[in-house]
Amino acid sequence: MSIGNLPEDGNSPEDDRPSIGRALQQARISAGLTVDEVSSSTRVRTPIVRGIEQDDFSRCGGDVYARGHIRVLARAVGLDPESLIARFDAEHGGRPSPTAPAPLFEAERIRPDPRRPNWTAAMVAAIVAVVGFVGFTLARGGGGDGSSVAEDTASPKPSASAPTNSAAPSKPAAPHKPDPSDSAIAGVPADKVTVKLTAEGGQSWISAQDHNGRLIEEGVLREGDSKTFSDSRRVDLVLGNAGAIKLFVNGKEVKNVGTSGAVQRLSYTRGDPEAG
């Protein structure tokens, strides 16, 4: 008795699909490319390319890097990278949930809290000075002769509402406020490594990990968008299109990150990025 239209061995048509590595190898051969040519165009080392084509992902350094390699190799040979990455996730336990990113560093939000002038104390001092001046004037006038008293009476007395220049306290100078255009380097925490990525020449696939190897973020950084990551010791980056990325490390711009379409793996620690 026949049950449905399934094949006799009970396998679904998806079981007949080639593996991820076999699919990449067949597409490379169909495109007329050698392993060395693919390695040169993707910047993925030849042993890693050969290993992936044999479904050996141990040389990739982890699932995060394996996904990045599959993506760039698929694009190089004309395959859809998303379907291959979905199969990789299904075969390797799924994509891990990203850990909460470290607090983002935004230098423009760091502002000193200026101390406000104590106007109440200044007004009290002014009133005390005026009252003392009036009392001193009256006391001096009461000790002289009648003509002196008459002169003092005829002369206008200082008023509390209009103090003389000599009695009025000087207005405290307003505290200096920092210029919003001050360099962001001055606000970088010295006890952390801070990395800022901005996609300026197109979009780029990015991945960031902390010093414990935990995934901070992974995905596509679209043109015009920025991401900032911070860690107490080290930040490891993978840039799928390094030429499109403008990179700042610890407040200092890093020049020549990479060329368009190149995959770069970078690691930075605290201090000068040239030493990271």
C-alpha positions as CSV (number, residue, x, y, z in Angstrom):
1,M,0.0,0.0,0.0
2,S,1.4,3.4,-1.0
3,I,1.3,6.3,1.6
4,G,1.2,9.7,0.0
5,N,3.8,10.7,-2.6
6,L,6.9,10.5,-0.4
7,P,9.9,8.6,-1.9
8,E,10.3,5.0,-0.8
9,D,13.2,5.8,1.5
10,G,11.1,8.4,3.4
11,N,13.5,11.3,2.8
12,S,12.3,14.7,1.9
13,P,13.6,16.5,-1.2
14,E,15.6,18.8,1.0
15,D,17.8,15.9,2.0
16,D,19.1,15.7,-1.6
17,R,20.5,19.3,-1.5
18,P,24.3,19.5,-1.5
19,S,25.9,20.5,1.8
20,I,27.0,24.1,2.4
21,G,30.6,23.4,1.4
22,R,29.6,21.3,-1.6
23,A,27.3,24.1,-2.8
24,L,30.0,26.7,-2.6
25,Q,32.5,24.4,-4.4
26,Q,30.1,23.6,-7.2
27,A,29.2,27.3,-7.7
28,R,33.0,28.2,-7.7
29,I,33.7,25.6,-10.4
30,S,30.7,26.7,-12.4
31,A,32.0,30.3,-12.3
32,G,35.4,29.1,-13.6
33,L,37.2,30.2,-10.5
34,T,40.1,28.5,-8.6
35,V,40.4,28.4,-4.8
36,D,43.3,30.8,-5.0
37,E,41.3,33.3,-7.0
38,V,38.4,33.2,-4.6
39,S,40.9,33.5,-1.7
40,S,42.5,36.6,-3.3
41,S,39.1,38.3,-4.0
42,T,37.6,37.7,-0.6
43,R,40.8,37.9,1.6
44,V,39.8,34.6,3.1
45,R,42.9,32.4,3.5
46,T,43.2,29.4,1.1
47,P,43.2,26.7,3.9
48,I,40.0,28.2,5.3
49,V,38.4,28.2,1.8
50,R,39.3,24.6,1.2
51,G,38.1,23.6,4.7
52,I,34.7,25.3,4.2
53,E,34.3,23.5,0.9
54,Q,34.8,20.3,2.8
55,D,32.3,21.4,5.4
56,D,35.1,21.8,8.0
57,F,34.5,25.1,9.8
58,S,37.1,24.5,12.6
59,R,39.6,26.8,10.9
60,C,37.1,29.8,11.0
61,G,37.7,30.5,14.7
62,G,34.0,30.2,15.8
63,D,30.5,30.4,14.4
64,V,30.5,34.2,14.1
65,Y,33.5,34.1,11.8
66,A,32.2,31.1,10.0
67,R,29.0,33.0,9.1
68,G,31.1,35.9,7.8
69,H,33.2,33.6,5.6
70,I,30.2,31.8,4.2
71,R,28.7,35.2,3.4
72,V,31.7,36.6,1.5
73,L,32.4,33.3,-0.3
74,A,28.7,32.9,-1.4
75,R,28.8,36.4,-2.9
76,A,32.1,35.7,-4.7
77,V,30.7,32.7,-6.5
78,G,27.1,34.1,-7.1
79,L,25.1,32.3,-4.4
80,D,22.5,33.7,-2.0
81,P,24.3,34.0,1.3
82,E,21.2,34.2,3.5
83,S,19.9,30.7,2.6
84,L,23.4,29.2,3.3
85,I,23.7,31.0,6.6
86,A,20.2,29.9,7.6
87,R,21.2,26.3,6.9
88,F,24.4,26.8,8.9
89,D,22.4,28.1,11.9
90,A,20.0,25.1,11.7
91,E,22.9,22.6,11.5
92,H,24.9,24.3,14.4
93,G,22.3,24.9,17.0
94,G,20.9,28.3,15.8
95,R,22.3,31.8,16.1
96,P,23.2,32.7,19.7
97,S,21.3,35.5,21.4
98,P,23.5,38.6,21.5
99,T,24.5,39.8,24.9
100,A,23.5,43.3,26.0
101,P,25.9,45.8,24.5
102,A,28.1,47.8,26.8
103,P,27.0,51.3,27.5
104,L,27.6,53.4,24.4
105,F,30.1,56.2,24.6
106,E,28.9,59.5,23.2
107,A,31.4,62.2,23.9
108,E,29.0,65.0,23.0
109,R,26.8,64.1,26.0
110,I,29.6,64.5,28.5
111,R,29.3,67.9,29.9
112,P,30.6,69.3,33.2
113,D,27.8,70.6,35.5
114,P,28.6,74.3,35.9
115,R,28.1,75.6,39.4
116,R,25.5,78.3,39.5
117,P,26.3,81.7,41.1
118,N,24.7,82.1,44.6
119,W,22.6,85.2,43.9
120,T,20.9,85.0,47.3
121,A,24.2,85.4,49.2
122,A,25.1,88.3,46.8
123,M,21.9,90.1,47.6
124,V,22.2,89.7,51.3
125,A,25.8,91.0,51.2
126,A,24.6,94.0,49.2
127,I,21.8,94.8,51.7
128,V,24.2,94.5,54.6
129,A,26.7,96.8,52.9
130,V,24.0,99.5,52.2
131,V,22.6,99.4,55.8
132,G,26.1,99.7,57.2
133,F,26.9,102.6,55.0
134,V,23.7,104.4,56.0
135,G,24.3,103.8,59.7
136,F,27.9,105.0,59.4
137,T,26.8,108.2,57.7
138,L,24.1,109.0,60.3
139,A,26.5,108.3,63.2
140,R,29.1,110.6,61.7
141,G,26.5,113.4,61.1
142,G,25.1,113.2,64.7
143,G,28.5,113.9,66.3
144,G,29.1,117.4,64.6
145,D,27.6,120.9,65.0
146,G,24.2,122.1,63.8
147,S,25.5,123.2,60.5
148,S,27.0,119.8,59.9
149,V,23.7,118.2,60.8
150,A,21.8,120.5,58.5
151,E,24.2,119.8,55.6
152,D,23.8,116.1,56.2
153,T,20.0,116.4,56.4
154,A,19.9,118.4,53.1
155,S,22.1,115.9,51.3
156,P,20.4,112.9,49.9
157,K,20.9,109.7,51.8
158,P,21.8,106.5,50.1
159,S,18.8,104.2,49.5
160,A,18.8,100.4,49.9
161,S,17.1,100.2,46.5
162,A,19.9,102.2,44.8
163,P,23.3,101.3,46.4
164,T,26.4,103.2,45.5
165,N,29.0,101.6,43.2
166,S,31.4,101.2,46.1
167,A,28.9,99.2,48.2
168,A,27.5,96.9,45.4
169,P,29.3,93.5,45.2
170,S,30.9,92.6,42.0
171,K,29.0,90.1,39.9
172,P,30.7,86.7,39.8
173,A,32.0,85.7,36.5
174,A,29.9,83.1,34.7
175,P,31.7,79.7,34.5
176,H,33.2,78.8,31.2
177,K,31.1,76.3,29.2
178,P,32.8,73.9,26.9
179,D,32.5,74.4,23.2
180,P,30.3,71.7,21.7
181,S,32.9,71.2,19.1
182,D,35.6,70.3,21.6
183,S,37.5,67.2,20.6
184,A,35.9,63.9,21.5
185,I,39.3,62.5,22.5
186,A,39.2,64.5,25.8
187,G,36.1,62.7,26.9
188,V,37.2,59.1,26.2
189,P,37.3,57.1,29.4
190,A,40.9,56.1,30.1
191,D,39.9,52.8,31.7
192,K,38.0,51.5,28.6
193,V,38.4,50.8,25.0
194,T,35.8,52.6,22.8
195,V,35.2,51.8,19.1
196,K,32.9,53.8,16.9
197,L,32.0,52.6,13.4
198,T,30.3,54.8,10.7
199,A,29.3,53.5,7.3
200,E,30.2,56.3,4.9
201,G,31.0,54.6,1.6
202,G,28.2,52.1,1.4
203,Q,26.8,49.4,3.8
204,S,29.0,46.8,5.5
205,W,28.4,43.6,7.5
206,I,30.0,44.0,11.0
207,S,30.6,41.8,14.0
208,A,31.9,42.9,17.5
209,Q,32.9,40.8,20.5
210,D,34.2,41.7,24.0
211,H,37.4,40.5,25.6
212,N,35.6,37.3,26.8
213,G,34.6,36.4,23.2
214,R,30.9,37.2,23.8
215,L,29.0,38.6,20.8
216,I,28.1,42.3,21.3
217,E,26.5,42.8,17.9
218,E,26.3,41.3,14.5
219,G,24.5,42.5,11.3
220,V,24.5,45.0,8.5
221,L,25.5,48.6,9.2
222,R,23.7,50.6,6.5
223,E,25.2,53.7,4.9
224,G,25.0,56.7,7.1
225,D,24.5,54.7,10.3
226,S,26.9,54.5,13.3
227,K,27.6,52.0,16.0
228,T,29.7,52.5,19.2
229,F,31.0,49.7,21.3
230,S,32.9,49.8,24.6
231,D,34.7,47.2,26.8
232,S,37.0,47.3,29.8
233,R,39.8,45.5,28.0
234,R,39.4,44.7,24.3
235,V,37.0,44.9,21.4
236,D,37.4,42.4,18.4
237,L,35.9,43.5,15.1
238,V,35.1,41.8,11.8
239,L,34.3,44.2,8.9
240,G,32.8,42.6,5.8
241,N,33.3,45.7,3.6
242,A,36.2,47.5,5.3
243,G,36.5,50.2,2.7
244,A,33.1,51.6,3.6
245,I,33.8,52.1,7.3
246,K,35.1,55.2,9.0
247,L,36.7,54.0,12.3
248,F,37.4,55.8,15.5
249,V,39.2,54.0,18.4
250,N,39.5,55.7,21.8
251,G,38.5,59.0,20.1
252,K,41.2,58.8,17.4
253,E,40.5,58.1,13.8
254,V,42.1,55.0,12.3
255,K,43.3,55.6,8.7
256,N,43.3,53.0,5.9
257,V,40.9,50.5,7.5
258,G,40.7,48.5,4.3
259,T,39.6,48.5,0.7
260,S,36.1,48.2,-0.7
261,G,34.8,44.6,-0.4
262,A,37.7,43.5,1.8
263,V,37.1,41.5,5.0
264,Q,39.1,42.8,7.9
265,R,39.6,41.4,11.4
266,L,40.7,44.0,13.9
267,S,41.4,44.0,17.7
268,Y,41.8,47.1,19.9
269,T,42.7,47.7,23.5
270,R,42.9,50.8,25.7
271,G,45.2,53.6,24.8
272,D,46.5,54.7,21.4
273,P,44.8,52.6,18.6
274,E,48.2,52.4,16.7
275,A,49.3,50.1,19.6
276,G,46.1,48.2,19.7
